[in-house]
Amino acid sequence: MQFKDRIVVALGGNALGNTPEEQLELVKHTAKPIVDLIEAGHEVILAHGNGPQVGMINLALSTAANSPAKTPEMPFPECGAMSQGYIGYHLQNAIREELLNRNMHIPVATVITQVIVDKNDPAFQHPTKPVGAFYSEEAAQKLIEEKGYHMVEDSGRGWRRVVASPKPVDVAEKETIKTLVEQGQVVITVGGGGIPVYETGNRLIGIPAVIDKDFASAKIAEILDADYLIILTAVEQVAINFGKPDEKWLANLSLEEADQYIKEGHFAPGSMLPKVQAAMAFAGSKKGRKALITSLEKAKEGIEGKTGTIIA
């Protein structure tokens, strides 16, 4: 089959929900615009976030570890692997069903993906990503002393553990992913930004961290030599002066314009900023590559140039 474009699609958390039951229903709707792209003749690789899911797993297992049953506490990288497995399970079944409903017999597979980071990344010296439950100050101090966790007070709601958010360097399973993609399969990969690991000789060792899923999506798109990276969000286009009287929605952004808008502080650090930065990293990695930021429902129209924000 001759494909039009090879596209990596990065799904946001709003496409997945906050509980297994909610997710199971939401992915039915998520699958439709994804399959629209496939039906239009594109080769699609899917990435996704896992914030609520990995937090839920981490909280459940931490609570169980302190119960009378004394269930073993689960390390954070293993919690990430669990989230990849169950999100992938829901997504691949929903996409498979939607493909078969349209008489399209294309295999769908989830790859439990390890993303290699540099253990000397400066991010490890300044953990910023909150994970897991809220604790009292007394309980937080105990975790600092007993487990060496980094704990911070979070907006008056209690104390939370924070972990580093290093940049992705490589994808351990890239050859497996390439093989599946080249055979025409739909691949779900780098879930939640990937399981963060570092290399020591022939070993890959998990490290407590959260890799931004948009940066991980840009990395796998670069590795797969994709034509497009689509970063899906809650809005149809990127805006400057967002929420202000002079708000302006952008159909196109050059790398230079995007850089200038970042310097002017137009994009919120916990929201649009990493999406724009990841889009710039991919678009700037090779001539001809484009990144699109838009909503899930508008992905196909965005590729057709009818909406969204193209960064190139």
Helices and strands as residue ranges (DSSP letters): E 6-11, G 13-15, H 20-39, E 43-48, H 51-65, H 76-101, E 108-110, E 114-116, G 122-125, E 129-135, H 137-147, E 151-153, E 159-163, E 170-171, H 174-182, E 186-188, G 191-193, E 195-200, E 203-206, H 213-223, E 228-233, E 238-240, E 248-250, E 252-253, H 255-263, H 272-283, E 290-295, G 296-298, H 299-303, E 309-311
